[in-house]
Structures are given as structure tokens and as C-alpha cells.
Amino acid sequence: MVSKAENRVFGKRRQQHIIILASGEKVRHMTIRPWMAALGASFIGVVAIGYLAATSYLVLRDNLIGATMARQARMQHEYEDRIAALRAQVDRVTSRQLLDQQLVEDKVEKLLAQQMALTTRHGKLDSLLDRATESGVIAPTIPVPTDNPAKAADHASVSGGLGAIDALLGKTASKATGKENRALGYAPLRETTADRADRVFSKVTLSLKNIERQQMDRIQKLTIGASETASAIENILQRTGIDIPTEDSADAMGGPYLAPSLGSNFETSLDNLDTALNRLDSMRQTARRLPYSNPAPGKPITSRFGNRIDPFLGRLAMHAGIDFRAVTGGEVRSSGGGTVTTAGPSGGYGNMVEIDHGFGISTRYGHLSRILVKEGQTVTSGDLIGLAGSTGRSTGPHLHYEIRRNGDAIDPMHFLNAGMKLDTLLD
């Protein structure tokens, strides 16, 4: 009854597990508690799990290491490819800059050569311009390029190629594009240095070509002016019967054949201007040598060339010259340049001076009170050669003036009238 009651109150008691250990006479026992069994099972589970994990790590370690190394290799290759691409881009940019710099240097050298050529041309023009000025030909100012033809902001300095290169490829351009070059791969497209240099050099080249064209135009104007003046003088000389010798190829005697020299347009223009100025100088020298000036400036003419009543005989007689009214001692000047062939008494001329002017032309100055030159003396137009008087066959003080061509008397009025036309052309 009691056993039944205990079972009803406390339930059935679970039997404990006892481990008995016997060693000789010693017997030991150990009761296994539930928590001890749970602890042992947990320890065994942990060891099993550790063993399985270690075994799995040992089995999968090679794969994990291989995957990690492969991932690192991929990342390294990607970085290397990126670096190679950036280096290639840097090389392209550097090569383009070097090419642009070479182009700029070449263009600067061309501009320097062109400027030097224009400056040299200007030096060659100096002597011709001086001659043109002395000859009375209007000589407009010939432009010459300066060391810096334009502002540095807009044009390259042609006085120094390195300066132009620095201006186009130097610090200014680097500062302007420095921020954008931080990421070369993403630099936006901009106007290159070569394009900017092309625009700048085009402006400078156009400016130099304009100077060259102005030089050519003004040289041509000078040439035309000198030629027209020389032709006008030549026409006046021809109307007075003076034959001007010209160069004729028929006078050539021979020589080895050489191909004709074909110079530049500028050299040809200079040669043409030089030829025109030489011709003008020759015409003027010829005109100054011939008797186109007035031997008694400001004195009236009292008797002209031709038949007249002779003051001594009272009948018609030939008057071989013209008479200028003058007082005794009045100045008598040479009407042209030449050589004195006679200086002394000469029959009815009284004291006479005769001057040979070349081209078969000679002049006579009669009735002088005093002679101031000697035979063989060279005189120029306007030189004082004597004083007026009334020596020889004369009825009063005056100057008898004759012009003779190959010994024959001609009317001096033709030369005096031509001389008035030549005044503006000879000055």
C-alpha cells in the first residue's frame, strides 16, 4: 500500500547508471548523472564538428587559395591593363605635343626666313629709294617688318622662334589645361596647339605677304614714274632733234652662250627699277648737258633768229641767233654743260665763248665785255662764263646767243621753249 502511495505522489523513480571500477581489492563506482552525459555528448559533438571542419578545410584549402590567387591575379591584370592604357595615352599625348612643337618650330623658321628676306629686300631698296628721291620720283615709304609684327597675345614673335614656341606650347597652355589633364582618359576634346599655331601663323604670314605685296606695288609705281619721266624727257629731246643712243642687241659681238638668269619677281622688279632710274639719270644728264637753259635769265629778247634788217647795212640779212638786252657787265651763263672750245676775240662776235655740248651741238656767246673761262675748261649748266658788253660788230651792249648743230645755226627758241618744259622734269 505504501509502495503504491509513493508511486502516486512522486512517480516512478528512474534508475541511475553506475559505473563500477575494480582494481585489486579496491572497488570504486561512479554514478553517471544526466548532466554529465549531456556534457560528454556535447564534448564529443564539438570534437566531431572540429574534426569535420578541419578535414573540410584541409580538403577545400587548395581550392580557396586558388580562387583567392585567381581573384588577385585578375585584379592585377586589370590594373596592369589600365596602367598600360594610361601610359599609351600619355605617349600619344607626348608624341602629339612633340609633333606640334616640331611643326611650330618649322613654321617659326619659315616666318623668320620670310622676315629676313623682307628685311634684306628693304636693305637693297635703300640705295634705289635714295636715287629715286634724288631723281625727284615720288618715293612712298616702303614697309619693312618689325621684330614683333603684332601683339604677343594674337601673333607669334617672329624675332625669336623659342619665344613663339613658349607662347604657344608653354606655361600658358599648361595652366589652362592643367585641371583637365589630371584625368587623361577623360580629357575633353579641345583645340590643339597645332591648330592654334596654324591660326596664329596664318595671321602672321598674311601680314608679311601684305608687306611683300606693298613693297612690290610701290616698286612698280616707282618704276612706272621713273620710266614715264624718262620718256617725257626723251620725247622733248627728240623734238629738238637730239638722237638718244639706245642699247641694241645688234651691237653684241659674241661670247659663250649661257642660259638666261631667271631671278625672283622681287629681284626682277628691283632690276626694272634700277634700269628705269638709270635711264632717267641718263636722260637728265643728257638734258643738263644740252643748251636748254637761258643764258641771260630775266633779260628780254630784242632780236630773234632769222632774216632781219641789218643795223649797219640797212638791208635784209640773216641773224644766226637771238639777242638779249643787257647792260655792260651783266652776267652771262652757260646754257648747258660741255667743254669750252673758244674763249677770245672772234671777228664780228667780238669777245666770244663757244662751248661744245656733244651730239653735234655747240653754243656761241658773243659781244662779251669780259671772258671768265678758258679753252678746254669744262662747265656745267648755269656756270658764269662771261660778262655782257658791246665788243665786235655791235651797236650797243647786249648778248648775242647762237646754237649750232653740226656747224649749222638753228633757232635757239626751240631749245629755250623745250627747257621750260624740262624744268619740272629735271628738278
C-alpha positions as CSV (number, residue, x, y, z in Angstrom):
1,M,0.0,0.0,0.0
2,V,2.8,2.3,0.9
3,S,4.6,1.5,-2.3
4,K,1.6,2.3,-4.3
5,A,1.2,5.6,-2.4
6,E,4.8,6.7,-3.1
7,N,4.3,6.0,-6.7
8,R,1.2,8.0,-6.8
9,V,2.9,11.0,-5.1
10,F,6.4,11.0,-6.5
11,G,6.1,8.9,-9.6
12,K,8.3,6.1,-10.7
13,R,11.9,6.8,-9.7
14,R,14.4,6.5,-12.6
15,Q,17.2,4.2,-12.1
16,Q,20.7,5.8,-12.1
17,H,23.6,4.5,-14.2
18,I,26.5,3.5,-12.1
19,I,30.0,2.7,-13.3
20,I,32.0,0.3,-11.1
21,L,35.7,0.3,-11.3
22,A,37.6,-2.5,-9.6
23,S,41.4,-2.6,-9.2
24,G,42.5,-5.4,-7.0
25,E,40.8,-5.2,-3.7
26,K,39.6,-1.6,-4.4
27,V,36.3,-1.2,-5.9
28,R,35.1,2.2,-7.0
29,H,31.8,3.3,-8.5
30,M,30.7,6.4,-10.1
31,T,27.2,7.4,-10.7
32,I,26.6,9.0,-14.1
33,R,24.4,12.0,-13.8
34,P,22.3,13.2,-16.8
35,W,24.3,16.5,-17.0
36,M,27.5,14.5,-17.2
37,A,26.1,12.5,-20.1
38,A,25.0,15.7,-21.8
39,L,28.4,17.3,-21.2
40,G,30.2,14.3,-22.6
41,A,27.9,14.2,-25.6
42,S,28.5,17.9,-26.2
43,F,32.2,17.4,-26.0
44,I,32.1,14.6,-28.4
45,G,29.9,16.7,-30.7
46,V,32.3,19.6,-30.6
47,V,35.3,17.3,-31.3
48,A,33.4,15.7,-34.2
49,I,32.5,19.1,-35.6
50,G,36.1,20.3,-35.2
51,Y,37.4,17.2,-36.8
52,L,34.9,17.5,-39.7
53,A,35.7,21.3,-40.1
54,A,39.5,20.6,-40.1
55,T,39.0,17.8,-42.5
56,S,36.9,20.1,-44.8
57,Y,39.4,22.9,-44.5
58,L,42.2,20.6,-45.5
59,V,40.2,19.2,-48.4
60,L,39.0,22.7,-49.6
61,R,42.0,24.8,-48.7
62,D,43.7,24.4,-52.1
63,N,40.5,25.5,-53.9
64,L,40.1,28.5,-51.6
65,I,43.7,29.5,-52.1
66,G,43.5,29.0,-55.8
67,A,40.3,31.1,-56.0
68,T,41.9,33.9,-53.9
69,M,45.0,33.9,-56.1
70,A,42.9,33.9,-59.2
71,R,40.9,36.9,-58.0
72,Q,44.1,38.7,-57.1
73,A,45.6,37.9,-60.5
74,R,42.5,39.2,-62.2
75,M,42.7,42.4,-60.2
76,Q,46.4,42.7,-61.0
77,H,45.8,42.2,-64.7
78,E,43.1,44.8,-64.7
79,Y,45.3,47.3,-63.0
80,E,48.2,46.5,-65.4
81,D,45.8,46.9,-68.4
82,R,44.6,50.2,-67.0
83,I,48.2,51.4,-66.4
84,A,49.2,50.3,-69.9
85,A,46.3,52.2,-71.4
86,L,47.1,55.3,-69.4
87,R,50.8,55.0,-70.5
88,A,49.8,54.6,-74.1
89,Q,47.6,57.7,-73.8
90,V,50.4,59.6,-72.2
91,D,52.7,58.5,-75.0
92,R,50.2,59.6,-77.6
93,V,49.8,63.0,-75.9
94,T,53.5,63.4,-75.6
95,S,54.1,62.4,-79.2
96,R,51.4,64.8,-80.4
97,Q,53.0,67.6,-78.3
98,L,56.4,66.8,-79.8
99,L,54.9,66.8,-83.3
100,D,53.1,70.1,-82.6
101,Q,56.3,71.6,-81.2
102,Q,58.2,70.5,-84.3
103,L,55.5,72.0,-86.6
104,V,55.6,75.2,-84.6
105,E,59.4,75.3,-84.9
106,D,59.3,74.7,-88.6
107,K,56.7,77.5,-89.1
108,V,58.7,79.8,-86.9
109,E,61.8,79.2,-89.0
110,K,59.8,79.8,-92.2
111,L,58.5,83.1,-90.7
112,L,62.0,84.1,-89.6
113,A,63.3,83.3,-93.1
114,Q,60.5,85.3,-94.7
115,Q,61.0,88.2,-92.4
116,M,64.8,88.1,-93.0
117,A,64.1,88.1,-96.7
118,L,61.9,91.1,-96.4
119,T,64.4,92.9,-94.2
120,T,67.2,92.1,-96.7
121,R,65.0,93.4,-99.5
122,H,64.4,96.6,-97.6
123,G,68.2,97.0,-97.3
124,K,68.6,96.5,-101.1
125,L,65.8,99.1,-101.6
126,D,67.6,101.8,-99.6
127,S,70.0,102.8,-102.4
128,L,67.3,102.7,-105.0
129,L,65.0,104.8,-102.8
130,D,67.7,107.3,-102.3
131,R,68.3,107.5,-106.0
132,A,64.5,107.8,-106.6
133,T,64.3,110.6,-104.0
134,E,67.2,112.4,-105.6
135,S,65.7,112.0,-109.0
136,G,62.5,113.6,-107.9
137,V,60.4,110.5,-108.4
138,I,57.8,110.2,-105.6
139,A,59.2,107.6,-103.3
140,P,56.4,106.3,-101.0
141,T,57.6,104.7,-97.8
142,I,58.4,101.0,-98.3
143,P,57.1,98.9,-95.4
144,V,59.6,96.7,-93.5
145,P,58.6,94.0,-91.0
146,T,59.3,94.8,-87.3
147,D,60.9,92.5,-84.8
148,N,57.4,91.8,-83.3
149,P,54.8,92.3,-86.0
150,A,51.8,92.0,-83.7
151,K,50.7,91.7,-80.1
152,A,52.0,88.6,-78.3
153,A,48.5,87.6,-77.4
154,D,47.4,87.3,-81.0
155,H,50.6,86.7,-83.0
156,A,53.8,84.8,-82.7
157,S,57.1,86.7,-82.2
158,V,59.0,86.2,-85.4
159,S,62.1,87.7,-83.8
160,G,62.6,84.5,-81.7
161,G,61.3,81.1,-82.5
162,L,61.7,79.8,-79.0
163,G,59.6,82.6,-77.7
164,A,56.9,81.8,-80.1
165,I,57.1,78.1,-79.1
166,D,56.9,79.0,-75.4
167,A,53.9,81.2,-76.0
168,L,52.1,78.5,-77.9
169,L,53.3,75.4,-76.1
170,G,54.5,76.8,-72.7
171,K,53.1,77.7,-69.4
172,T,50.0,79.5,-70.6
173,A,48.7,76.4,-72.3
174,S,49.7,74.2,-69.4
175,K,47.8,76.3,-66.9
176,A,44.7,76.4,-69.0
177,T,44.6,72.7,-69.4
178,G,46.2,71.5,-66.1
179,K,43.0,70.6,-64.4
180,E,41.6,68.7,-67.3
181,N,44.9,66.7,-67.7
182,R,44.5,65.2,-64.3
183,A,42.4,62.5,-65.8
184,L,43.9,61.9,-69.2
185,G,41.4,59.2,-70.0
186,Y,38.5,61.6,-69.6
187,A,40.1,64.8,-71.1
188,P,37.6,66.6,-73.3
189,L,38.4,67.4,-76.9
190,R,39.9,70.9,-77.3
191,E,41.6,72.9,-79.9
192,T,45.1,71.5,-80.3
193,T,48.3,73.6,-80.1
194,A,48.9,72.8,-83.8
195,D,45.5,74.2,-84.7
196,R,46.1,77.3,-82.6
197,A,49.6,77.7,-84.1
198,D,48.1,77.3,-87.6
199,R,45.7,80.2,-86.9
200,V,48.4,82.4,-85.4
201,F,51.0,81.7,-88.2
202,S,48.3,82.2,-90.8
203,K,47.8,85.7,-89.5
204,V,51.5,86.5,-89.3
205,T,52.1,85.0,-92.8
206,L,49.3,87.1,-94.2
207,S,50.7,90.2,-92.6
208,L,54.2,89.5,-94.1
209,K,52.7,88.8,-97.5
210,N,50.8,92.0,-97.4
211,I,54.1,93.8,-96.7
212,E,55.7,92.0,-99.6
213,R,52.8,92.9,-101.9
214,Q,53.0,96.5,-100.8
215,Q,56.7,96.6,-101.5
216,M,56.2,95.1,-104.9
217,D,53.4,97.6,-105.7
218,R,55.4,100.6,-104.6
219,I,58.4,99.4,-106.5
220,Q,56.3,99.1,-109.6
221,K,54.9,102.6,-109.0
222,L,58.4,104.0,-108.7
223,T,59.5,102.1,-111.9
224,I,56.5,103.5,-113.8
225,G,57.1,107.0,-112.5
226,A,60.8,106.9,-113.5
227,S,60.0,105.4,-116.9
228,E,57.3,108.0,-117.6
229,T,59.6,110.9,-116.6
230,A,62.5,109.5,-118.7
231,S,60.2,109.0,-121.7
232,A,58.9,112.6,-121.3
233,I,62.4,114.0,-121.3
234,E,63.4,111.8,-124.2
235,N,60.4,113.0,-126.2
236,I,61.4,116.6,-125.6
237,L,65.0,115.9,-126.6
238,Q,63.8,114.2,-129.8
239,R,61.6,117.1,-130.7
240,T,64.6,119.3,-130.6
241,G,66.5,117.0,-133.0
242,I,68.6,115.1,-130.4
243,D,69.1,111.5,-131.2
244,I,69.4,109.5,-128.0
245,P,71.5,106.3,-128.4
246,T,69.8,103.1,-127.3
247,E,71.3,99.7,-126.5
248,D,70.9,97.4,-129.4
249,S,71.5,93.7,-129.4
250,A,72.9,94.1,-132.9
251,D,76.0,95.6,-131.3
252,A,76.7,92.4,-129.5
253,M,79.9,90.8,-130.8
254,G,79.5,87.3,-129.4
255,G,80.6,85.2,-126.4
256,P,79.9,81.8,-124.8
257,Y,76.2,81.0,-124.5
258,L,74.7,81.0,-121.0
259,A,71.1,80.3,-120.1
260,P,69.3,83.5,-119.1
261,S,69.2,84.2,-115.4
262,L,65.7,83.9,-114.0
263,G,65.6,85.7,-110.7
264,S,62.7,86.1,-108.3
265,N,59.9,88.6,-109.0
266,F,61.3,90.9,-106.4
267,E,64.8,90.8,-108.0
268,T,63.2,91.4,-111.4
269,S,61.3,94.3,-110.0
270,L,64.5,95.8,-108.5
271,D,66.3,95.3,-111.8
272,N,63.5,97.0,-113.6
273,L,63.5,99.9,-111.1
274,D,67.3,100.2,-111.4
275,T,67.1,100.2,-115.2
276,A,64.3,102.9,-115.1
277,L,66.4,105.0,-112.7
278,N,69.5,104.6,-114.9
279,R,67.5,105.6,-117.9
280,L,66.1,108.6,-116.1
281,D,69.5,109.7,-114.9
282,S,70.9,109.3,-118.4
283,M,68.1,111.4,-119.8
284,R,68.6,114.1,-117.2
285,Q,72.3,114.2,-117.6
286,T,71.9,114.5,-121.4
287,A,69.3,117.3,-120.9
288,R,71.6,119.1,-118.5
289,R,74.5,118.8,-120.9
290,L,72.5,120.3,-123.8
291,P,71.7,124.0,-124.1
292,Y,68.2,124.1,-122.7
293,S,68.8,126.8,-120.0
294,N,68.5,130.6,-120.5
295,P,72.0,132.2,-120.9
296,A,70.6,135.6,-119.6
297,P,67.9,134.8,-117.1
298,G,65.3,137.6,-116.8
299,K,66.6,139.6,-119.8
300,P,64.2,140.3,-122.7
301,I,64.9,139.2,-126.2
302,T,65.4,142.1,-128.6
303,S,66.1,140.3,-131.8
304,R,65.1,136.8,-132.9
305,F,66.6,134.1,-135.2
306,G,66.1,134.6,-138.9
307,N,66.2,137.3,-141.6
308,R,66.1,140.9,-140.4
309,I,67.3,144.4,-141.4
310,D,71.0,144.6,-140.7
311,P,71.6,147.7,-138.4
312,F,74.9,148.5,-140.2
313,L,73.9,148.0,-143.8
314,G,70.2,148.7,-143.6
315,R,69.2,145.8,-145.8
316,L,67.9,142.3,-145.2
317,A,70.4,139.9,-143.6
318,M,70.4,136.6,-141.8
319,H,70.6,136.7,-138.0
320,A,72.0,133.4,-136.8
321,G,71.0,133.7,-133.2
322,I,68.9,135.8,-130.7
323,D,69.9,138.9,-128.9
324,F,69.2,139.5,-125.2
325,R,69.1,143.1,-123.9
326,A,71.8,143.5,-121.2
327,V,73.9,146.2,-119.6
328,T,77.6,146.1,-119.8
329,G,78.9,143.8,-117.1
330,G,75.6,141.7,-117.0
331,E,76.1,138.1,-116.2
332,V,76.2,135.6,-119.0
333,R,75.8,131.9,-118.0
334,S,76.3,128.6,-119.8
335,S,73.0,127.2,-121.2
336,G,74.3,123.7,-120.9
337,G,77.2,121.5,-119.8
338,G,80.2,120.9,-122.0
339,T,83.7,121.9,-122.9
340,V,84.9,125.4,-123.9
341,T,86.4,125.3,-127.4
342,T,86.8,129.0,-128.0
343,A,87.4,131.8,-125.4
344,G,88.7,135.0,-127.0
345,P,88.2,137.6,-129.8
346,S,86.5,136.2,-132.9
347,G,85.8,138.7,-135.7
348,G,82.3,140.2,-135.7
349,Y,81.5,138.3,-132.5
350,G,84.0,140.4,-130.6
351,N,84.9,138.5,-127.4
352,M,83.2,135.2,-127.8
353,V,82.9,131.9,-125.9
354,E,82.0,128.7,-127.7
355,I,81.0,125.6,-125.9
356,D,80.8,122.1,-127.3
357,H,77.8,120.2,-125.7
358,G,78.2,116.9,-127.6
359,F,75.7,115.3,-130.0
360,G,77.0,117.8,-132.6
361,I,75.5,120.8,-130.6
362,S,77.5,123.9,-129.8
363,T,76.6,127.3,-128.4
364,R,78.2,130.7,-129.0
365,Y,78.1,133.8,-126.7
366,G,79.2,137.0,-128.5
367,H,80.0,140.6,-127.8
368,L,81.2,139.9,-124.2
369,S,83.0,142.6,-122.3
370,R,84.9,140.0,-120.3
371,I,85.6,136.3,-120.7
372,L,85.7,134.3,-117.4
373,V,86.5,130.8,-118.8
374,K,89.4,129.3,-120.7
375,E,89.7,127.0,-123.7
376,G,89.5,123.3,-122.6
377,Q,87.6,124.1,-119.4
378,T,84.6,122.0,-118.5
379,V,81.5,123.9,-117.5
380,T,78.0,122.9,-116.3
381,S,74.6,124.4,-117.0
382,G,74.3,127.8,-115.2
383,D,78.0,128.4,-114.7
384,L,79.1,132.0,-115.1
385,I,81.2,132.2,-118.3
386,G,81.5,136.0,-119.0
387,L,80.0,139.5,-118.8
388,A,77.8,141.1,-121.4
389,G,79.2,144.0,-123.5
390,S,79.3,145.5,-127.0
391,T,82.6,144.2,-128.5
392,G,82.8,143.3,-132.1
393,R,80.1,144.2,-134.7
394,S,77.6,145.6,-132.2
395,T,75.6,148.8,-131.9
396,G,75.1,148.5,-128.1
397,P,75.6,146.3,-125.0
398,H,73.7,143.0,-125.4
399,L,74.3,139.3,-125.6
400,H,74.3,137.5,-129.0
401,Y,73.4,133.8,-128.4
402,E,73.7,131.1,-131.1
403,I,73.0,127.3,-131.1
404,R,74.6,125.3,-133.9
405,R,74.1,121.7,-134.9
406,N,77.0,120.2,-136.8
407,G,78.1,123.8,-137.6
408,D,74.7,125.0,-138.9
409,A,72.9,127.7,-137.0
410,I,69.4,126.7,-135.6
411,D,66.8,128.7,-133.8
412,P,67.7,128.8,-130.1
413,M,64.0,129.4,-129.2
414,H,63.3,125.7,-129.8
415,F,65.7,124.8,-127.1
416,L,64.6,127.6,-124.7
417,N,60.9,126.5,-125.1
418,A,61.9,122.9,-124.5
419,G,63.9,124.0,-121.5
420,M,60.9,125.5,-119.9
421,K,59.1,122.1,-120.2
422,L,62.2,120.3,-118.8
423,D,62.4,122.5,-115.7
424,T,59.8,120.4,-113.8
425,L,61.3,117.1,-115.1
426,L,64.9,117.9,-114.2
427,D,64.3,119.1,-110.7
